[in-house]
Every structure is written in C-alpha cells, then in structure tokens.
Amino acid sequence: MERFLIRKFPTSARESSHGTNAAKNNDDNAAKKRRYAMGGGATTTTLMGASNNAQTTTTTRNNGLEGVKWQAKHASLLVRIDHSCPNKRSSKIACFDLDETLQKTKSGRKPYATHENDFTFRDASVKDVLNVLHENGYKIVIFSNQGMVKSAVDGKKAGQIRKRLEIFAKEIDGAKFDFYAATQSGEKDVKGYRKPNVGMWREMLSRREGASTTLTSTFYVGDAANRPQDHSDADVAFARNCEVEFFVPEQFFEGGSFRRFLEKSGDDEKKIGKEETLDGDDDARELE
C-alpha cells in the first residue's frame, strides 16, 4: 500500500490576522450591518481588509440549524461554521478533502455535473471514523475546491453545495464539522484560497478565537496525490504547504491509519467498519 507522509505540523501554528479587523469609520456605521428579508435574517457586513485596506463583503446566512452559519467571502470562498461543535477550540484538527475522499457520486458522474442528492459515502467506514474522531476530541474541517461556483456565491451551484453539505451532516448523524470551499482560480482567486494554496487554511486558523496556537495533532486526507490515477497533486501539495501529515483515503479509511489518532482504541474499534453505505436523503431541505 502506498504511504504518503508529510512532516507533522510544527508546534506553533501561524495564525493570519487577515479579515479579522472591522473598519471603524463612523460615516459607514449605518451600512456596516443591515438585515434584509431573505434567508431568515441574513446579515451583510462591510469590512476593510487588514492586509490591503480593500473593501470586501461577507454575507452570513443562518440556515435554520442551531449553531450552523454559512458565509461567502470575497466572491471566492464559501464557509460553513458549526458554532455548536464542542471541539471548536481543540488543538487536534482532522482535515479532509470532500470529493472522492468523504463522498462519491451514486451515478458515477462528476460531482460538478450532478445534483445534491447524488452523493454517498466514498467508503462504508467514513461515517463511523468521523464520529469516533469527533468523540476523541478532534475538530473536523473539510477543505474543497469547487470551481464551478466561480463568483456566484449566492447562485444555484452554491445553493446545491449548501444543501449537499447539510444532507451530509444529517447522514453522519453526530460529528460536527466546518467546511471551506474555494470557488475561484487563477487571477480571480485573489486571496489564494484554491488548493494547493493555503488561503483556506489561514482562514480557518484566523477563526480560532480563544483557542491555543499550538496544534498537537493535525492531519489532512485527500485523493489528489499525483498518483497515475489522480487528476492532480492538489491535496498532497496542500498538506505540504500547510506542513501537516498527509494520507490518501485508501490508506486512512480502508488501511486503518485513522486508528493512530484514537485514544480509546479498544472501545472505538467496535464502532468502525459497518458494512452498509448510507445513501443521500432524497428529502433535501431548503437552506435559507
């Protein structure tokens, strides 16, 4: 079995201050935060970027799930944050790609060419492994390139992704997770969100308010590892650029590498390896 090992994350994580400081301009106070009649009370906040003083817009939507909020930033990033996660300040972070790592399509079509109900777990153990990692104190974060969205972060494709992720959250039935999706590429990806760039990683670190800057156990699992069958090396290069240990999904799930990260391996072994694979719920709930 192939093994891809990237050196572990150093003891001190570099945190980015980008996007964390709101402008303090009295003339703009009235426009800084306004409620509008869609999405159950979405909020648009105008900020001044700390790094280049350029105006950016962050749109926040509450989809009706307690603690879960979706955000769109710089017309190039979709973010799902679950504020109810008990591990949100954990020093242990389990990071995953989405397509062909956690999920695959039931139809065999490419993810960008199908709908939100055409997805299932890539491997039968995905649900159980995510839940056991969650129970062992890991914060779970998904990093994905979703270029078909482009700048339409409130458009149809973005809406399909939001529905897809909430169906996924319902199917795993327990483990909490955050989700970051880069929607632009090339010159339009002005913040370097698209993997293998580290913009999404830095955005995640910048949101760890009140958490330790020391990461004690962190890894990334993805399928794009520059093997003959892979479409690119985006995942292995992303892990290298973030300086975290890397696994391909065959190694992490089927090969059992996840067991290294369990504290109560005896009890947890009983929860892993169920034979059935859960299909997507056809009753997709509209996200506000």
Backbone as a ProteinNet text record, in pm:
[ID]
protein_1_A
[PRIMARY]
MERFLIRKFPTSARESSHGTNAAKNNDDNAAKKRRYAMGGGATTTTLMGASNNAQTTTTTRNNGLEGVKWQAKHASLLVRIDHSCPNKRSSKIACFDLDETLQKTKSGRKPYATHENDFTFRDASVKDVLNVLHENGYKIVIFSNQGMVKSAVDGKKAGQIRKRLEIFAKEIDGAKFDFYAATQSGEKDVKGYRKPNVGMWREMLSRREGASTTLTSTFYVGDAANRPQDHSDADVAFARNCEVEFFVPEQFFEGGSFRRFLEKSGDDEKKIGKEETLDGDDDARELE
[TERTIARY]
84.5	0	87.7	51.3	128.9	111.1	214.9	207	267.3	192.9	237.6	250.2	368.5	389.9	451.1	387	438.3	467.5	572.3	609.1	494	485.9	374.6	382.1	266.5	256.6	347.6	422.6	511	431.5	499.8	430.8	356.9	397.1	327.2	265.1	132.6	62.2	63.4	96.2	94	-49.1	-97.2	-233.8	-232.9	-325.8	-337.2	-434	-399.8	-490.1	-579.1	-565.4	-643.1	-792.2	-864.2	-1009.7	-1068	-986	-1039.6	-1069.3	-1020.7	-1039.6	-1143.9	-1253.7	-1357.6	-1317	-1356.6	-1327.4	-1405.6	-1346.1	-1412.6	-1432.7	-1519.7	-1549.3	-1690.5	-1701.9	-1832.7	-1930.3	-1878	-1966.1	-2032.7	-1972.1	-2025.8	-2103.9	-2124.1	-2188.8	-2326.9	-2399.9	-2535.5	-2536.3	-2430.4	-2425.8	-2348.8	-2290	-2199.8	-2272	-2396.2	-2469.3	-2618.1	-2675.4	-2816.5	-2883.4	-3006.1	-3086.5	-3169.4	-3183	-3272.1	-3358.4	-3471.3	-3577	-3552.6	-3448.5	-3427.2	-3341.5	-3355	-3271.9	-3294.4	-3412	-3439.6	-3356.7	-3309.6	-3233.2	-3087.3	-3051.5	-2910	-2851.9	-2723.9	-2656.5	-2541	-2531.6	-2418.5	-2335.9	-2208.5	-2118.8	-2007.5	-1984	-1875.5	-1754.4	-1643.5	-1520.5	-1409.5	-1310.4	-1188.2	-1082.7	-1031.8	-931.4	-808.2	-757.2	-643.2	-516.7	-505.2	-378.9	-361.7	-471.9	-454.4	-555.8	-634	-732.5	-836.4	-849.7	-951.1	-1082.2	-1192.9	-1321.7	-1359.4	-1410.9	-1462.7	-1600.3	-1678.5	-1812.5	-1827.8	-1874.7	-1901.6	-2051.1	-2111.2	-2253.6	-2271.8	-2350.6	-2374.7	-2519.6	-2540.8	-2676.9	-2694.4	-2805.2	-2841.8	-2940.4	-2904.8	-2987.2	-3094.7	-3112.9	-3215.7	-3163.5	-3042.1	-2982.7	-2915.1	-2941.2	-2886.3	-2734.6	-2673.4	-2529	-2459.2	-2528.6	-2465	-2490.3	-2382.9	-2394.9	-2308.1	-2358.7	-2285.3	-2241	-2120.1	-2068.3	-2009.2	-2013.4	-1947.8	-1851.9	-1726.3	-1624.9	-1553.7	-1532.8	-1450.3	-1496.5	-1620.7	-1673.9	-1586.5	-1521.1	-1432.3	-1420.3	-1501.4	-1493.3	-1630.8	-1670.6	-1789.1	-1742.7	-1805.6	-1764.7	-1888	-1879.3	-1981.4	-1917	-1969.4	-1917.1	-2026	-1993.2	-2086	-2040.7	-2103.3	-2064.7	-2103.8	-2185.7	-2226.1	-2124.8	-2019.5	-1921.1	-1847.6	-1847.8	-1778.1	-1625.9	-1576.7	-1432	-1380	-1455.3	-1417.9	-1287.5	-1245.2	-1117.6	-1012	-1035.6	-943.7	-808.7	-703.8	-569.8	-547.1	-648.9	-641.6	-739.3	-688.2	-771.9	-757.9	-869.7	-875.4	-929.7	-846.9	-882.4	-902.9	-1002.2	-1036.5	-1070.9	-1040.3	-1098.6	-1241.5	-1322.9	-1462	-1482.4	-1468.9	-1498.2	-1395	-1443.5	-1360.7	-1273.2	-1303.7	-1238.2	-1342.8	-1439	-1550.8	-1674.3	-1690.5	-1808.6	-1771.8	-1862.4	-1856.6	-1998.6	-2014.7	-2148.7	-2205.9	-2335.4	-2403.8	-2415	-2427.4	-2446.9	-2317.4	-2204.3	-2076.5	-2040.3	-2127.9	-2099.6	-2001.4	-1941.3	-1852.5	-1934.5	-1877.8	-1954.1	-2012.4	-1939	-1987	-2100.8	-2124.4	-2224.3	-2350.2	-2369.2	-2483.9	-2552.2	-2643.1	-2721.9	-2688	-2744.3	-2704.1	-2745.4	-2841.5	-2886	-2813.3	-2715.4	-2644.8	-2513.5	-2508.2	-2383.4	-2403.8	-2300.4	-2299.4	-2158.9	-2140.2	-2007.8	-1913.4	-1793	-1695.5	-1662.6	-1656.3	-1626.9	-1725.2	-1761.2	-1860.8	-1818.5	-1687.5	-1639.7	-1635.5	-1663.6	-1647.8	-1729	-1857.3	-1943.6	-1887.7	-1850.6	-1804.7	-1670.7	-1580.9	-1449.8	-1465.2	-1547.2	-1567.8	-1627.2	-1722.4	-1784.1	-1687.3	-1603.2	-1506.7	-1400.3	-1355.7	-1261.1	-1324	-1450	-1522.3	-1529	-1560.5	-1568.9	-1433.4	-1325.4	-1190.7	-1136.2	-1224.5	-1186.5	-1132.1	-1141.6	-1089.6	-1191.6	-1143.5	-1221.9	-1210	-1321.3	-1321.8	-1344.4	-1255.3	-1263.1	-1249.2	-1335.5	-1331.6	-1286	-1184	-1134.1	-1157.4	-1227.6	-1264.8	-1251.7	-1203.4	-1207.8	-1340.5	-1419	-1548.9	-1556.2	-1475.9	-1459.9	-1581.8	-1679.4	-1798	-1884.2	-1863	-1939.8	-1893.5	-1763.4	-1699.8	-1736.9	-1780.3	-1811.2	-1954.7	-2035.9	-2179.1	-2199.2	-2147.1	-2150.8	-2292	-2386.3	-2527.2	-2610	-2545	-2613.4	-2657.7	-2701.3	-2758.7	-2657.7	-2536.7	-2435.7	-2396.6	-2384	-2352.4	-2464.6	-2588.5	-2702.1	-2701.8	-2663.1	-2654.2	-2548.9	-2436.3	-2331.3	-2380.5	-2450.3	-2501.5	-2597.9	-2689	-2782	-2707	-2609.9	-2532.3	-2464	-2404.4	-2332	-2426.4	-2545.2	-2640	-2699.1	-2716.4	-2755.9	-2645.5	-2520.9	-2405.9	-2402.9	-2427.3	-2427.3	-2536.1	-2650.5	-2760	-2724.6	-2653.3	-2618	-2512.7	-2414.4	-2311.8	-2366.4	-2470.5	-2552.2	-2471.8	-2401.1	-2329.5	-2209.4	-2113	-1989.3	-2017.7	-1963.2	-1975	-1855.6	-1875.8	-1764.5	-1781.3	-1668.1	-1666.2	-1627.3	-1663.5	-1641.7	-1595.1	-1489.1	-1436.8	-1428.8	-1484.8	-1481.4	-1427.4	-1318	-1261.7	-1336.9	-1386	-1472.7	-1410.5	-1291.9	-1226	-1089	-1030	-895.8	-819.6	-689.3	-606.5	-607.4	-609.9	-603.9	-726.1	-838.8	-960.2	-958.4	-867	-852.3	-756.2	-801	-711.6	-658.7	-726.6	-683.1	-609.5	-590.1	-517.7	-589.8	-722.8	-799.9	-787.6	-775.7	-779.6	-658.2	-683.4	-572.7	-493.8	-361.3	-278.5	-235.3	-289.1	-260.6	-317.3	-271	-304.3	-404.5	-474.6	-569.2	-679.4	-732.9	-840.1	-786.1	-665.1	-602	-583.6	-534.1	-514	-646.4	-749.7	-881.7	-931.5	-910.7	-951.5	-876.5	-744.7	-666.6	-711.4	-747.2	-786.5	-916	-993.9	-1121.2	-1109	-988.3	-969.2	-957.2	-1055.3	-1053	-1061.7	-972.7	-972.8	-910.2	-862.4	-801.6	-649.2	-586	-440.8	-381.2	-268.1	-198.8	-113.2	-109.1	-33	-125.9	-96.7	-173.1	-97.8	-160.8	-90.9	-100.6	-207.2	-225.5	-312.9	-254.5	-326.4	-284.6	-382.1	-351.8	-452.3	-422.2	-510.5	-521.7	-645	-672.6	-732.2	-672.7	-723.5	-682.8	-753.6	-729.3	-633.4	-612.4	-526.6	-381.7	-313.4	-178.8	-73.4	-106.7	-12	22.6	-68.6	-51.8	-98.2	-64.6	-105.6	-254.9	-337.4	-482.6	-540.7	-459.4	-510	-516.2	-611.3	-627.7	-526.3	-465	-366.4	-291.8	-206.3	-137.9	-185.2	-306.4	-351.9	-358.2	-398.2	-413.9	-281.1	-195	-66	16	4.2	76	16.2	-115.4	-180.9	-130.5	-123.3	-72.9	71.5	150.9	291.6	301.7	222.2	227.2	178.3	84.5	34.5	119.3	212.9	304.8	230.6	140.5	69.2	89.2	67.2	80.6	-30.8	0.5	-93.9	-121	-248.7	-289	-381	-374.2	-477	-592.2	-715.4	-830.4	-820	-761.7	-745.3	-659.6	-563.2	-471.1	-536.5	-611.2	-665.9	-787.3	-880.2	-1003.8	-986.3	-973.5	-961	-835	-724.5	-598.4	-588	-679.6	-684.7	-590.5	-532	-439.6	-507	-638.9	-710.6	-691.3	-661.7	-650.6	-537.8	-439.4	-329.9	-378.8	-492.6	-538.6	-649	-674	-777.5	-715.2	-775.5	-723.4	-776.8	-900.8	-963.5	-986.8	-878.6	-888.3	-972	-967.6	-1042.7	-1191.6	-1247.2	-1389.4	-1425	-1335.6	-1366.3	-1365.6	-1287.2	-1280.9	-1418.5	-1501.5	-1633.5	-1726.4	-1691.8	-1779	-1742.2	-1633	-1578.8	-1608.6	-1627.5	-1630.4	-1765.1	-1873	-2004.5	-2011.7	-2083.7	-2081.8	-2169.1	-2278.7	-2370.8	-2316.6	-2356.3	-2323.7	-2453.4	-2457	-2578.6	-2590.8	-2709.8	-2736.2	-2785.4	-2780.4	-2827.2	-2977	-3020.8	-3161.7	-3228.1	-3329.3	-3396.6	-3478.5	-3509.3	-3589.5	-3498.6	-3443.2	-3349.1	-3422.4	-3366.6	-3426.7	-3368.1	-3454.9	-3408.8	-3332.8	-3214.5	-3135	-3159.2	-3186.5	-3213.4	-3083.9
-120.3	0	124.8	220.1	342.3	423.3	486.8	569.6	705	807.5	943.5	1009.3	1046.3	1109.6	1247.3	1344.9	1480.4	1513.4	1588.3	1616.5	1680.2	1651.4	1697.5	1848	1903.7	2047.2	2088.8	2197.7	2242.2	2279.3	2289.2	2306.3	2438.4	2538	2665.8	2694.6	2705.2	2732.5	2882	2918.3	3060	3099.6	3200	3244.2	3374.4	3382.1	3500.3	3598.6	3724.9	3827.2	3881.2	3825.9	3875.9	3861	3962	3957.1	3962.1	3988.5	3983.4	4121.4	4229.9	4363.5	4440.7	4479.1	4556.3	4702.8	4769.6	4912.7	4992.5	5098	5182.5	5320	5328.9	5452.7	5495.6	5606.6	5648.4	5675.7	5721	5751.2	5627	5509.1	5385	5303.1	5356.5	5277.2	5227.8	5313.5	5274.9	5159.3	5153	5048	4926.4	4932.3	4826.1	4694.6	4705.8	4584.1	4607.1	4537.1	4556.7	4421.7	4412.9	4293.8	4309.9	4200.9	4208.8	4083.8	4094.8	3993.3	3875.4	3797	3670.3	3583.4	3452.7	3360.7	3369.4	3410.7	3412.2	3511.4	3617.2	3718.7	3711.6	3720.1	3721.4	3856.3	3860.2	3983	4009.8	4130.1	4168.6	4270	4242.8	4330.1	4375.5	4505.2	4558.3	4579.5	4518.5	4525.6	4587.7	4639.5	4683.5	4578.4	4516.2	4412	4465.3	4390.9	4437.5	4441.7	4354.8	4342.1	4444.7	4484.1	4573.7	4687.5	4701.1	4807.5	4807.9	4699.8	4690.6	4645.5	4703.3	4665.3	4525.3	4446.9	4314.7	4301.8	4208.1	4187.8	4046.2	4029.9	3899.2	3885.3	3784.1	3758.7	3637.6	3653	3544.9	3501.5	3369.7	3317	3209.9	3218.3	3114.8	3022.2	2894.2	2801.5	2732.1	2774.5	2713.9	2606.8	2554.2	2458.2	2533.6	2492.3	2562.4	2559.5	2675.6	2685.6	2686	2654.5	2645.2	2772.8	2831.5	2950.1	2934.2	2984.5	2987.3	3130.3	3143.2	3274.1	3269.1	3383	3398.3	3515.8	3493.9	3597.4	3622.1	3750	3792.3	3733.1	3693	3629.9	3513	3447.5	3336	3230.6	3241.7	3144.2	3122.7	2995.3	2956.9	2894.9	2933.2	2883.7	2837.9	2718.9	2667	2648.6	2716.5	2707.3	2652.8	2547.7	2493.1	2539.2	2643.9	2702.3	2613.8	2511.2	2422.2	2311.9	2304.7	2197.1	2208.8	2104.3	2111.6	2112.5	2076.1	2069.5	2189	2297.3	2408.2	2475.7	2461.2	2518.6	2410.7	2292.5	2181	2207.2	2153.3	2160.1	2046.1	1959.4	1846.3	1871.3	1874.9	1906.3	1795.6	1735	1632.1	1697.2	1706.6	1778.8	1681.2	1709.9	1620.8	1699.4	1641.1	1681.3	1628.4	1670.3	1624.9	1519.2	1558.5	1468.5	1356.8	1234.2	1113.7	1089.3	1159.3	1134.6	1098.3	1187.9	1158.3	1113.4	1166.3	1134.5	1093.9	1022.2	991.5	1001.5	1004.7	1011.9	872	859.7	732.7	701.5	805.6	787.4	761.6	792.4	783.3	908.6	1008	1133.8	1216.6	1316	1407	1491.1	1523	1597.8	1728.7	1799.9	1929.1	1915.2	1793.6	1772.8	1704.7	1704.8	1632.9	1718.9	1659.3	1734.4	1688.9	1760	1740.3	1605.7	1537	1407.9	1289.5	1316.2	1209.9	1172.3	1186.7	1160.7	1056.6	979.3	881.6	878.5	806.5	795.3	722.8	772.5	707.2	567.7	550.5	421.6	400	275	244	288.9	307.3	342.6	492.6	576.6	721.4	775.6	739.5	790.1	754.7	629.3	583.9	646.3	658.6	717.6	863.7	939.5	1080.3	1093.8	1009.8	1018.4	980.8	880.4	841.7	950	1010.9	1122.6	1237.2	1266.4	1371.3	1337.9	1212.7	1170.7	1173.9	1162	1169	1311.7	1410.1	1549.5	1621.4	1562.4	1628.6	1727.1	1843	1935.7	1888.3	1869.3	1819	1934.5	1947.7	2055.7	1996.1	2038.5	1993.5	2110	2086.3	2185.5	2133.7	2211.1	2162.1	2272	2236.1	2325.3	2302.5	2408	2399.1	2509.5	2493.1	2598.2	2627.7	2536.9	2561.7	2674.3	2710	2819	2953.1	2967.6	3093	3205.5	3320.3	3433.7	3431.7	3336.8	3333	3262.1	3321.3	3256.3	3252.1	3322.9	3312.9	3248.3	3187.4	3132.9	2988.3	2929.3	2795.4	2690.3	2692.4	2592.4	2602.4	2724.6	2742.5	2688.1	2709.2	2655.2	2503.9	2440.7	2295.2	2243.8	2315	2274	2284.9	2393.4	2408.6	2294.9	2263.5	2153.3	2021.4	2000.8	1876.6	1858.2	1963.3	1951.8	1932.1	1988.9	1967.6	1827	1771.5	1631.3	1542.9	1575.3	1500.9	1507.8	1625.8	1641.8	1555.6	1547.4	1465.4	1317.1	1276.4	1135	1089.2	1174.4	1129.7	1130.8	1211.2	1195.9	1200	1309	1322.3	1413.7	1378	1455.2	1593.9	1695	1832.8	1866.4	1953.9	1988.9	2129.9	2189.3	2314.5	2282	2370.5	2345.3	2473.1	2460.9	2572.5	2530.8	2612.4	2580.6	2699.2	2677.4	2778.6	2774.6	2889.8	2891.6	2958.7	3014.2	3081.2	3018.7	3053.1	3003.8	3112.2	3091.8	3185.8	3325.7	3425.2	3564	3605.8	3535.7	3570.8	3519.2	3429.6	3378.6	3470.5	3590.8	3696	3668.8	3585.5	3556.2	3422.9	3354.7	3227.8	3119.7	3111.8	3009.4	2872	2867	2738.9	2653.5	2526.7	2433.3	2415.1	2405.1	2383.8	2510.7	2627.8	2747.3	2730.6	2812.4	2791.3	2892.9	2964.5	3065.9	3010.7	2893.2	2834.2	2792.9	2739.1	2700.2	2821.6	2931.4	3051.9	3109.6	3102	3148.8	3067.4	2935.8	2850.5	2888.6	2908.5	2945.3	3079.9	3173.1	3306.4	3303.9	3195.5	3184.4	3111	3075.2	3000.6	3095.8	3181.1	3277.4	3205	3240.7	3181.1	3043.1	2991.9	2858.9	2870.7	2763.5	2760.5	2771.6	2839.1	2848.3	2724.7	2633.8	2509.9	2397.2	2336.6	2223.3	2095.8	2009.9	1891.5	1771.8	1765.7	1652.4	1697.4	1705.8	1755.3	1677.6	1645.2	1571.6	1609.2	1571.6	1600.9	1477	1446	1330.1	1378	1337.2	1377.7	1279.6	1283.3	1184.8	1233.5	1365.2	1419	1419	1305.1	1284.9	1263	1300.2	1289	1144.5	1052.2	914.9	903.7	796.9	785.4	803.1	757.5	766.8	898.9	987.9	1111.6	1224	1313.6	1426.3	1537	1538.4	1642.3	1604.2	1694.2	1676.6	1779.5	1835.8	1948.9	1917	1794.6	1762	1737.5	1658.1	1632.8	1760.8	1848.3	1975.8	2069.6	2065.3	2146.5	2106.2	1975.6	1927.7	1971	1961.4	2001.9	2150.8	2232	2376.4	2415.5	2338.8	2364.4	2296.5	2213.7	2142.4	2048.7	1968.1	1867.9	1730.8	1627.4	1490.7	1458.9	1382.4	1356.2	1207.2	1175.6	1038.9	1041.5	937.7	917.6	842.5	854.8	792.4	641.2	574.4	429.1	389.9	471.1	446.8	480	591.5	639.3	558.3	532.3	461	309.6	259.1	114.7	58.8	132.3	85	98.1	174.1	182	281.1	374.5	470.4	560.3	573.7	657.1	608.2	478.5	422.5	485.9	541.8	610.3	727.5	783.1	907.2	886.5	760.8	730.5	707	763.4	749.3	624.2	586.6	470.3	364.7	312.7	228.6	103.5	46.5	-75.3	-55.4	49.2	77.6	125.8	204.5	264	161.7	56.3	-45.2	-104.5	-113.6	-173.6	-87.3	41.5	133.4	147.9	85.4	105.2	-15.3	12.5	-95	-154	-80.5	-130.7	-149.8	-251.7	-290.2	-201.5	-149.1	-76.2	61.5	114.4	250.2	329.3	443.6	523.2	605.9	606.5	688.7	825.6	921.2	1055.7	1058	1149	1165.1	1241.5	1180	1245.2	1365.6	1373.6	1484.2	1598.9	1663.4	1772.7	1892.8	1947.8	2062.7	2190.8	2281	2409.9	2485.1	2533.2	2611.5	2758.3	2830.2	2973.7	3047.8
0	0	0	-84.7	-92.1	36.3	80.2	200.7	170.8	196.6	175.3	311.6	348.6	477.5	458	512.4	514	658.8	684	821.5	897.2	1025.4	1107.6	1125.6	1158	1179.2	1293.7	1277.8	1386.2	1509.8	1621.4	1749.2	1757.4	1681.9	1686.5	1551.5	1548.3	1423	1397.3	1271.1	1235.9	1207	1277.5	1256.2	1177.3	1083.3	998.9	1060.7	1053.4	1104.7	994.5	873.6	760.3	785.9	761	767	906.2	1009.4	1146	1203.4	1138.5	1193.8	1114.2	1180.3	1112.4	1105.6	999.3	985.2	1088.2	1134.1	1232.5	1170	1075.9	1006.4	1042.9	1114.9	1162.8	1050	934.5	822.5	766.6	792.2	735.7	837.1	958.5	1063.3	1021.9	950.5	912.9	814.2	731.5	628.4	672.5	790.5	833.3	857.8	905.3	937.4	913	816.5	789.5	767.6	814.8	797.3	671.7	595.1	481	476.8	407.8	417.2	326.3	354.9	287.2	376.2	362.5	437.8	586.7	630.4	773.4	848.7	781.3	851.9	819.8	692.1	654	687.2	712.3	750.5	656.2	601.7	519.6	595.2	611	684.5	593.3	583.6	502.9	591.4	552.6	630.9	549	615.3	548.7	574.1	468.3	483.3	553.2	650.4	728.8	646.8	545.1	473.9	364.4	295.7	181.9	180.3	290	303	192.7	119	14.7	75.9	27.3	80.9	35.6	127.8	95.9	158.5	111.5	165.8	214.7	334.9	392.1	413.4	356.2	372.6	461.5	567.7	661.7	652.8	644.8	640.4	746.6	814.9	911	840.9	828.7	751.5	835.2	958.9	1041.3	1134.9	1111.2	1202.6	1315.5	1436.1	1551.7	1549.4	1551.6	1557	1422.4	1312.9	1181	1102	1050	965.3	841	730.5	604	576	522.3	485.2	345.1	277.3	147.6	157.5	118.9	133.1	0.5	-29.1	-142.4	-275.6	-285.6	-407.6	-452	-355.6	-391.1	-281.8	-176	-67.2	-4.8	7.1	83.1	213.6	323.9	455.5	531.7	588.4	678.9	815.9	916.9	1052.5	1144.4	1218.5	1317.6	1455.3	1504.3	1632.9	1750.9	1726.4	1835.3	1861	1780.1	1795.2	1928.5	2011.5	2139.9	2124.8	2004.7	1981.6	1903.5	1897.8	1809.8	1850.9	1975.5	2019.1	2044.3	1990.2	2011.7	1944.9	2004.5	1944.5	1846.7	1829.2	1735.9	1621.2	1498.5	1382.7	1278.2	1242.9	1138.3	1011.4	908.1	785.9	670.3	586.7	476.4	351.1	235.6	108.8	108.6	10.3	4.1	-104.4	-231	-342.8	-354.4	-363.5	-374.4	-252	-143.2	-14.5	89.9	112.8	202.6	125.5	5	-75	-217	-279.9	-422.9	-476.5	-608.7	-665.6	-683.4	-663.7	-686.3	-835.1	-916.1	-1060.6	-1135	-1072.5	-1142	-1217.7	-1217.1	-1285	-1201.8	-1267	-1196.6	-1098.1	-983.1	-881.2	-932.5	-1018.5	-1065.5	-1166.9	-1217.3	-1321.6	-1269.7	-1139.8	-1083.1	-978.3	-900.2	-802.5	-660.9	-563.8	-424.2	-366.8	-430.2	-378.4	-441.2	-526.2	-598.3	-529	-397.2	-326.6	-216.6	-193.5	-85.8	-27.2	82.5	141.7	45.8	35.8	-50.6	-0.5	130.5	192.1	306.8	332	435.2	574.1	595.7	729.5	754.7	652.3	666.9	783.8	789.2	896.3	1033.6	1053.2	1184.4	1222.4	1125.1	1153.9	1194.2	1121.6	1156.2	1295.4	1328.9	1460.8	1572.1	1548.5	1650.8	1668.5	1559.8	1571.1	1650.1	1620.7	1693.3	1842.7	1875.3	2015	2084.2	2005.7	2060.8	2064.9	2045.6	2065.6	1945.1	1825.6	1705.7	1649.4	1610.5	1530	1385.1	1317	1179.4	1083.5	985.4	887.6	747.6	656.1	517	429.8	346.8	252.2	110.5	27.6	-105	-209.7	-329.3	-444.3	-515.8	-532.8	-600	-704.9	-810.2	-909.9	-993.4	-996.3	-1078.7	-1022.2	-894	-833.2	-886.7	-907.2	-950.6	-854.5	-906.7	-818.5	-769.1	-818	-783	-650.1	-543	-412.5	-353.2	-414.2	-375.8	-486.2	-584.9	-700.1	-683.1	-797.2	-795.8	-751.2	-807.7	-772.8	-625.7	-576.7	-434.6	-347.8	-390.3	-315.7	-312.2	-423.2	-426.9	-329.5	-321.1	-227.5	-84.4	-51.9	84.4	118.6	27	50.7	65.8	-21.8	-17.7	116.6	169.1	296.5	413.1	409.1	518.4	513	393.1	382	440.1	407.3	459.3	612.2	668.1	814.1	876.9	811.7	862.3	857.8	751.4	735.2	835.2	863.8	959.1	1101.3	1127.3	1247.8	1376.7	1396.4	1522.5	1513.2	1431.6	1420.3	1364.7	1428.7	1383.3	1294.5	1197.3	1108.9	1054.7	1014.8	939.4	795.9	703.7	561.7	493.4	412.6	335	188.7	99.2	-43.7	-121.7	-194.5	-283.3	-415.3	-460.7	-577.9	-699.5	-686	-798.3	-823.5	-936.5	-969.4	-1044.6	-1056.6	-1132	-1073	-1160.3	-1116.1	-1035	-1055.5	-982.1	-838.4	-809.8	-673.2	-598.9	-570.8	-523.1	-382.3	-305.2	-168.6	-158.5	-270.2	-266	-190.3	-206.5	-136.9	-201.7	-332.3	-402.8	-367.9	-331.8	-308.1	-436.5	-429	-308.7	-234.9	-271.5	-193.3	-52	39.4	180.6	234.8	145.2	190.5	278.6	243.1	326.4	462.6	464.5	590.8	681.4	624.4	703.6	751.5	667.4	709	828	823.6	934.9	1061.9	1051.5	1169.3	1227.1	1139.4	1186.2	1265.7	1253	1323.5	1457.3	1496.8	1621	1740.9	1756.1	1866.3	1999.6	2089.2	2221.6	2227.3	2113.2	2110.6	2117.1	2157.7	2164.9	2024.4	2012.8	1884.4	1859.2	1954.8	1939	1894.5	1781.1	1731.7	1766.5	1845.9	1896.6	1802.9	1722.8	1632	1515.7	1397.4	1281.7	1159	1072.8	950.4	843.7	717.8	605.4	517.8	475.2	391.1	259.6	147.1	16.8	-91.3	-202.9	-309.3	-417.3	-429.7	-535.8	-488.8	-511.8	-456.4	-564.6	-688.3	-800.4	-834.7	-804.2	-848.2	-993.6	-1063.6	-1204.7	-1226.7	-1133.6	-1149.8	-1103.3	-1044.8	-986	-1088.7	-1069.3	-1161.2	-1136.3	-1017.6	-985.9	-858.7	-813.9	-685.7	-584	-605.1	-524.1	-376.4	-340.1	-198.2	-127.9	-189.9	-125.9	-118.2	-219.4	-216.6	-111.8	-95.1	8.9	146.4	171.9	301.4	321.7	216	225.8	257.3	189.4	211	350.2	404.8	540.4	647.2	602.6	692.3	787.6	729.7	808.6	744.7	822.4	774.2	676.2	571.7	463.7	446.2	417.5	385.8	263.7	180.4	78.9	146	93.7	161.8	172.8	71.9	79.2	198.9	228	339.3	473.4	476.1	602.6	646.6	554.8	589	577.5	455	437.7	503.6	494.7	550.7	700.8	761.1	906.4	970.8	892.8	953.5	1055.9	1046.6	1143	1285.5	1304.5	1439.5	1519.8	1450.3	1521	1603	1566.4	1627	1730.2	1765.1	1863.1	1999.7	2101.7	2237.5	2306.3	2273.8	2337.3	2230.2	2175.2	2056.3	2080.1	2199.9	2226.5	2208.6	2272.1	2260	2120.6	2060.5	1931.6	1819.3	1831.5	1727.1	1699.5	1803.1	1787.5	1703.2	1688.1	1617	1469.1	1427.7	1292.8	1205.1	1075.5	977.2	949.5	970.4	935.1	784.1	740.9	600.9	512.5	569	483.3	450.7	332.8	293.2	288.4	354.2	357.8	231.1	172.8	56.2	98.9	5.2	33.7	59	142.3	173.3	59.5	-2.7	-113.9	-70.2	57.7	109.2	146.1	42.8	65.3	124.3	228.6	295.6	240.5	203.4	152.1	260.9	228.6	322.9	296.8	402.9	388.2	362.3
[MASK]
++++++++++++++++++++++++++++++++++++++++++++++++++++++++++++++++++++++++++++++++++++++++++++++++++++++++++++++++++++++++++++++++++++++++++++++++++++++++++++++++++++++++++++++++++++++++++++++++++++++++++++++++++++++++++++++++++++++++++++++++++++++++++++++++++++++++++++++++++++++++++++++++

